[in-house]
Amino acid sequence: MMIDPSTPNPYMEIRIDGTKEYYDDVKNDIQQLVSNVVFSNTKINFQVKITRKSENDIRDEKWQPIFSAIREETDKKFDEYRGFAYSFHPEPLQIIIKTDLRESKWAWNSNKKAEQIVKYVDEIIELKREELSVEELPYEVIIRSKDNKQVD
């Protein structure tokens, strides 16, 4: 919730979780109720804005603890780890692990290490997803080399 009484038209913004149907059902009731309560206590007409978290925001919030675990645990286990990124767009979810590995046709050791990292990240995702009861989403783990190229 956010309140800004200093503007000429004071307003209050309330953000609710839930489906679009739930939002549509309760939006007007919440606006009216909050507006009435605020006015009766302050004699100030606040405009009440009701917003809803998007499905993407909710999904992103639910996956944040998993992303944090990937960052922390991968950093602890692999000296080659140097960063993390993710993207829900385009689908599937892309989990990008940045490393100090070298990308080369002859770097079989880099490929082997990349496979170990992917397997480790998969294990973290499964454990945390079950622990937190987070919906299963299709994803891919991408390992990037020191020069930001994908290690196969």
C-alpha positions as CSV (number, residue, x, y, z in Angstrom):
1,M,0.0,0.0,0.0
2,M,1.2,3.5,-0.8
3,I,-0.2,6.8,0.5
4,D,0.7,10.2,-0.8
5,P,-1.2,12.9,1.1
6,S,1.1,15.8,0.0
7,T,-0.3,16.1,-3.5
8,P,-3.2,18.4,-4.4
9,N,-5.3,15.3,-5.1
10,P,-4.2,12.9,-2.3
11,Y,-4.3,9.2,-3.2
12,M,-3.8,5.8,-1.8
13,E,-2.7,2.9,-3.9
14,I,-3.5,-0.7,-2.8
15,R,-2.0,-3.7,-4.6
16,I,-3.8,-7.0,-4.2
17,D,-2.8,-10.5,-5.0
18,G,-5.2,-12.9,-6.7
19,T,-6.6,-13.9,-10.0
20,K,-8.2,-11.4,-12.4
21,E,-11.6,-12.7,-11.5
22,Y,-11.0,-12.1,-7.8
23,Y,-9.6,-8.6,-8.6
24,D,-12.7,-7.8,-10.7
25,D,-15.0,-9.0,-7.8
26,V,-13.4,-7.0,-5.0
27,K,-11.9,-3.9,-6.6
28,N,-15.0,-1.6,-6.3
29,D,-15.9,-2.8,-2.8
30,I,-12.3,-2.2,-1.5
31,Q,-12.2,1.2,-3.1
32,Q,-15.5,2.3,-1.6
33,L,-14.7,0.8,1.9
34,V,-11.2,2.3,2.1
35,S,-12.4,5.7,0.8
36,N,-15.2,5.8,3.4
37,V,-13.0,4.8,6.3
38,V,-10.3,7.3,5.4
39,F,-12.8,10.2,5.0
40,S,-14.6,9.4,8.2
41,N,-11.3,9.5,10.1
42,T,-9.6,12.4,8.4
43,K,-12.2,14.3,6.5
44,I,-9.9,14.1,3.5
45,N,-11.1,12.7,0.2
46,F,-8.4,10.3,-0.9
47,Q,-8.6,8.8,-4.3
48,V,-8.2,5.0,-3.8
49,K,-6.4,3.2,-6.6
50,I,-6.6,-0.6,-6.6
51,T,-4.0,-2.5,-8.7
52,R,-3.3,-6.1,-9.1
53,K,0.0,-8.0,-9.4
54,S,0.3,-9.5,-12.8
55,E,0.7,-13.2,-13.3
56,N,4.3,-12.5,-14.3
57,D,5.0,-10.6,-11.1
58,I,3.5,-13.4,-9.0
59,R,5.5,-16.0,-10.9
60,D,8.7,-14.0,-10.5
61,E,8.2,-13.5,-6.8
62,K,7.6,-17.3,-6.3
63,W,10.8,-18.2,-8.2
64,Q,13.0,-15.6,-6.4
65,P,14.0,-17.9,-3.5
66,I,15.0,-20.6,-6.1
67,F,17.1,-18.0,-8.0
68,S,18.8,-17.0,-4.8
69,A,19.6,-20.6,-3.9
70,I,21.0,-21.2,-7.4
71,R,23.3,-18.1,-7.0
72,E,24.4,-18.9,-3.5
73,E,24.9,-22.6,-3.8
74,T,26.6,-22.5,-7.3
75,D,29.0,-19.8,-6.1
76,K,29.9,-22.1,-3.1
77,K,30.5,-25.2,-5.1
78,F,32.1,-24.0,-8.4
79,D,35.2,-21.7,-8.5
80,E,34.3,-21.0,-12.2
81,Y,31.0,-19.3,-11.2
82,R,31.0,-15.6,-11.8
83,G,27.4,-14.6,-12.2
84,F,23.7,-15.4,-12.7
85,A,20.8,-14.1,-14.8
86,Y,17.4,-15.3,-15.8
87,S,14.6,-14.5,-18.2
88,F,11.0,-15.7,-18.5
89,H,10.9,-14.2,-22.0
90,P,11.1,-15.9,-24.4
91,E,9.8,-19.1,-23.0
92,P,11.0,-21.5,-21.6
93,L,12.5,-19.9,-18.5
94,Q,16.2,-19.3,-19.2
95,I,18.6,-19.7,-16.3
96,I,22.0,-18.4,-17.3
97,I,25.1,-19.2,-15.3
98,K,28.1,-17.0,-16.2
99,T,31.4,-18.8,-15.7
100,D,35.2,-18.4,-16.2
101,L,35.1,-21.5,-18.5
102,R,36.6,-21.2,-21.9
103,E,34.4,-22.1,-24.9
104,S,36.2,-24.1,-27.5
105,K,35.8,-27.1,-29.7
106,W,38.8,-28.7,-27.9
107,A,37.9,-27.7,-24.4
108,W,36.4,-31.0,-23.3
109,N,37.2,-30.1,-19.7
110,S,35.0,-27.0,-20.0
111,N,32.2,-29.0,-21.4
112,K,32.4,-31.6,-18.6
113,K,32.4,-28.8,-16.0
114,A,29.4,-27.1,-17.7
115,E,27.5,-30.5,-17.5
116,Q,28.3,-30.7,-13.8
117,I,27.0,-27.2,-13.2
118,V,23.8,-27.9,-15.2
119,K,23.2,-31.0,-13.2
120,Y,23.8,-29.2,-9.9
121,V,21.4,-26.3,-10.9
122,D,18.8,-28.9,-11.9
123,E,19.1,-30.5,-8.5
124,I,18.8,-27.2,-6.7
125,I,15.7,-26.3,-8.7
126,E,13.9,-29.6,-8.0
127,L,14.7,-29.4,-4.2
128,K,13.7,-25.8,-3.8
129,R,10.6,-26.1,-6.0
130,E,9.3,-29.1,-3.9
131,E,10.3,-27.4,-0.6
132,L,8.5,-24.2,-1.6
133,S,5.6,-25.8,-3.5
134,V,6.4,-23.7,-6.6
135,E,4.7,-24.6,-9.9
136,E,6.9,-26.6,-12.3
137,L,7.8,-24.6,-15.4
138,P,9.8,-25.6,-18.4
139,Y,13.3,-24.2,-18.2
140,E,16.7,-24.5,-19.7
141,V,20.1,-23.9,-18.0
142,I,22.5,-22.0,-20.2
143,I,26.2,-22.0,-19.3
144,R,28.1,-19.0,-20.6
145,S,31.9,-18.9,-21.0
146,K,34.3,-16.2,-19.9
147,D,33.8,-14.5,-23.3
148,N,30.0,-14.8,-22.9
149,K,29.5,-17.6,-25.4
150,Q,27.3,-20.6,-24.7
151,V,29.3,-23.6,-23.6
152,D,27.8,-26.7,-25.1
